[in-house]
Structures are given as structure tokens and as C-alpha cells.
Amino acid sequence: MTFDQILNTRRSVRIYDENAAYDSQIVSKSLERAVLSANSSNMQLWEFYQVSSEEKKKAIVKACMHQSAARTASELVIFVTRQDKWKQRAAWNLANMKKQFEGKELKGKGKRALSYYEKLMPLFYTNDFLGIATLIRFSIVVYHSIINKPIIHLVSHADQRVSLHKSCALAAQTFMLSMKSEGYDTCPMEGFDEKMIKKSLNLPSKAEICMVMACGIGKPEGIYTERTRVDNSEVIFKV
Ligand SMILES: Cc1cc2nc3c(=O)[nH]c(=O)nc-3n(C[C@H](O)[C@H](O)[C@H](O)COP(=O)(O)O)c2cc1C
């Protein structure tokens, strides 16, 4: 399929053919493609759970309030954000950078890359009980605003959450397009009980569910309506 064909035929499908031949490897392959998605600072603060067991699927379907997409799906994939893993990922990136600059004189680009993961990521992601880290970030942002110097307004825990969900949603999009390119259908869902899903997957309190994805071979009647979008002129601007 061409890229346009993939885009034009990908739909959110709510009813799947439970009798159609289904290869779970396509989901695995699409998840491997999803990890190649652009993500904030390459921190990869995401996880993807391919739910294949009947018992787990039953629990997730319940958490998705028995939506037909979840109920009839051959498999479900849970897209999860893992803010709690930022130290691990920063260290992983730092080690990678060190390897890439090994034997080279550290200046300019190299120095900046190391300091990015050694200093900037801790500044972005640290959260403490008293909110001191947030206060430090807030002061830096205020100072930059006063002197009219641009700065990323990533201050609060809520800002960090938005950043993580952006990256995870991009991975979900890559996944959906990959599935379509293989002739499979999907339905992204945010209509679910997050607490129930986290409990079922044994996830820590700081993990968040970005999306649940229904996967399978869609039935024609699983596409409920014609695809409609507001006019391009309302959302696409040349400035
Ligand atoms: C973040 C997000 C959450 C969604 N949640 C649900 C959902 O809980 N249940 C559902 O049936 N569809 C859900 N959808 C699918 C949208 O309704 C669908 O993408 C939209 O109507 C456009 O249709 P299309 O995907 O077929 O182009 C969701 C889509 C996104 C991106």
C-alpha cells in the first residue's frame, strides 16, 4: 500500500471478525516499528503491553467498559507512559552518548550531548515531595521571561505528563499505520478505567495509560460512520 492508501483506509474499527485468520506476529512487528517513533529527548518513557492471554484480555475489556472494539478485538495493546523510569533512561542515553564520543575530544556538540542527559534531564524530570524542583524550574522560566529569552515552559508535573503522553501517542500512531499497512485494523481508546488496567498489569502508581488499542481484522459493519473532518481551512494555516 502507498502511504496515502494506508492513511485513507485506516479507520477506527469497532467490530472485528473473530473468525478471520489472525497473526499475532503482525502486532509484535508493529510494536517494533512503534519504538522507532520520534519521542521527547529519546527518553522512551513508554511501554507497550500486548495482551494475548484470555484472562488478561477479559480484565481489560471490563476496564474498557465492554466497548465493542475491545470486546471483539483479537488482541489488545496497552500504551503506557513511565515517568518513573526517567533516571534509568537518562543514564542509558548518557552511556550511549559517551560511547559515541569515545576517543574524541569533548567539545561543542559532544559536551552539550553529555550535559543534556547529565544535567538538563534531571532538571526537567526531578520531582520532590516539597515541590522544590518545581520551584527551581519555575524561577528559571520566570527569569528567562523577564529577560525575554526563550525557554521551554516545562515546569510542573502536569507539563511532564503532557510531554510523555505526546511521545506515547506518536508511537500509537506509528503502530496503527503499521497495522494497516499489513492489512490489519485498530481502534484507539481512551474510554477506560485506568486504575483497573494498572492493577491488571501490575503497574506502579506513577505509570499512566495513554491508550488501549483494539487490534484485529475489521468487519465492514465495524466502521460506524463515513469519515468526516472539518474543512482544512479551519485547521491548516500558512503563516
Ligand atoms: C486519543 C483517542 C481516544 C479515543 N477513544 C476512543 C474510545 O474510547 N472508543 C472508541 O470507540 N473510539 C475512540 N477513539 C477513536 C476516535 O473516535 C476516532 O479516531 C475518530 O472518530 C476519527 O475516526 P477515524 O479514526 O476512523 O478516522 C479515540 C481516538 C483517539 C485518538
The ligand as an SDF file (V2000), in Angstrom:
LIG
                    3D

 31 33  0  0  0  0  0  0  0  0999 V2000
   -6.9680    9.5310   21.9970 C   0  0  0  0  0  0  0  0  0  0  0  0
   -8.1190    8.8330   21.3350 C   0  0  0  0  0  0  0  0  0  0  0  0
   -9.0980    8.2370   22.1060 C   0  0  0  0  0  0  0  0  0  0  0  0
  -10.1620    7.5410   21.5160 C   0  0  0  0  0  0  0  0  0  0  0  0
  -11.0560    6.8650   22.2980 N   0  0  0  0  0  0  0  0  0  0  0  0
  -11.9970    6.0790   21.7230 C   0  0  0  0  0  0  0  0  0  0  0  0
  -12.8100    5.2270   22.5180 C   0  0  0  0  0  0  0  0  0  0  0  0
  -12.6770    5.1540   23.7480 O   0  0  0  0  0  0  0  0  0  0  0  0
  -13.7080    4.4510   21.8970 N   0  0  0  0  0  0  0  0  0  0  0  0
  -13.8680    4.4540   20.5400 C   0  0  0  0  0  0  0  0  0  0  0  0
  -14.7080    3.7110   20.0370 O   0  0  0  0  0  0  0  0  0  0  0  0
  -13.1040    5.2430   19.7530 N   0  0  0  0  0  0  0  0  0  0  0  0
  -12.1590    6.0470   20.3080 C   0  0  0  0  0  0  0  0  0  0  0  0
  -11.3200    6.8050   19.5190 N   0  0  0  0  0  0  0  0  0  0  0  0
  -11.4650    6.7820   18.0650 C   0  0  0  0  0  0  0  0  0  0  0  0
  -11.9960    8.1180   17.5320 C   0  0  0  0  0  0  0  0  0  0  0  0
  -13.3510    8.2450   17.8360 O   0  0  0  0  0  0  0  0  0  0  0  0
  -11.7150    8.1930   16.0290 C   0  0  0  0  0  0  0  0  0  0  0  0
  -10.3360    8.1810   15.8150 O   0  0  0  0  0  0  0  0  0  0  0  0
  -12.3300    9.4310   15.3660 C   0  0  0  0  0  0  0  0  0  0  0  0
  -13.7090    9.4120   15.4350 O   0  0  0  0  0  0  0  0  0  0  0  0
  -11.9010    9.5720   13.9040 C   0  0  0  0  0  0  0  0  0  0  0  0
  -12.2570    8.4280   13.1690 O   0  0  0  0  0  0  0  0  0  0  0  0
  -11.1880    7.5470   12.3540 P   0  0  0  0  0  0  0  0  0  0  0  0
  -10.1510    7.0850   13.3550 O   0  0  0  0  0  0  0  0  0  0  0  0
  -11.9660    6.3830   11.7990 O   0  0  0  0  0  0  0  0  0  0  0  0
  -10.5770    8.4020   11.3030 O   0  0  0  0  0  0  0  0  0  0  0  0
  -10.2720    7.5040   20.0950 C   0  0  0  0  0  0  0  0  0  0  0  0
   -9.2610    8.1270   19.3230 C   0  0  0  0  0  0  0  0  0  0  0  0
   -8.1940    8.7560   19.9280 C   0  0  0  0  0  0  0  0  0  0  0  0
   -7.1070    9.3490   19.0660 C   0  0  0  0  0  0  0  0  0  0  0  0
  1  2  1  0
  2  3  1  0
  2 30  2  0
  3  4  2  0
  4  5  1  0
  4 28  1  0
  5  6  2  0
  6  7  1  0
  6 13  1  0
  7  8  2  0
  7  9  1  0
  9 10  1  0
 10 11  2  0
 10 12  1  0
 12 13  2  0
 13 14  1  0
 14 15  1  0
 14 28  1  0
 15 16  1  0
 16 17  1  0
 16 18  1  0
 18 19  1  0
 18 20  1  0
 20 21  1  0
 20 22  1  0
 22 23  1  0
 23 24  1  0
 24 25  2  0
 24 26  1  0
 24 27  1  0
 28 29  2  0
 29 30  1  0
 30 31  1  0
M  END
$$$$
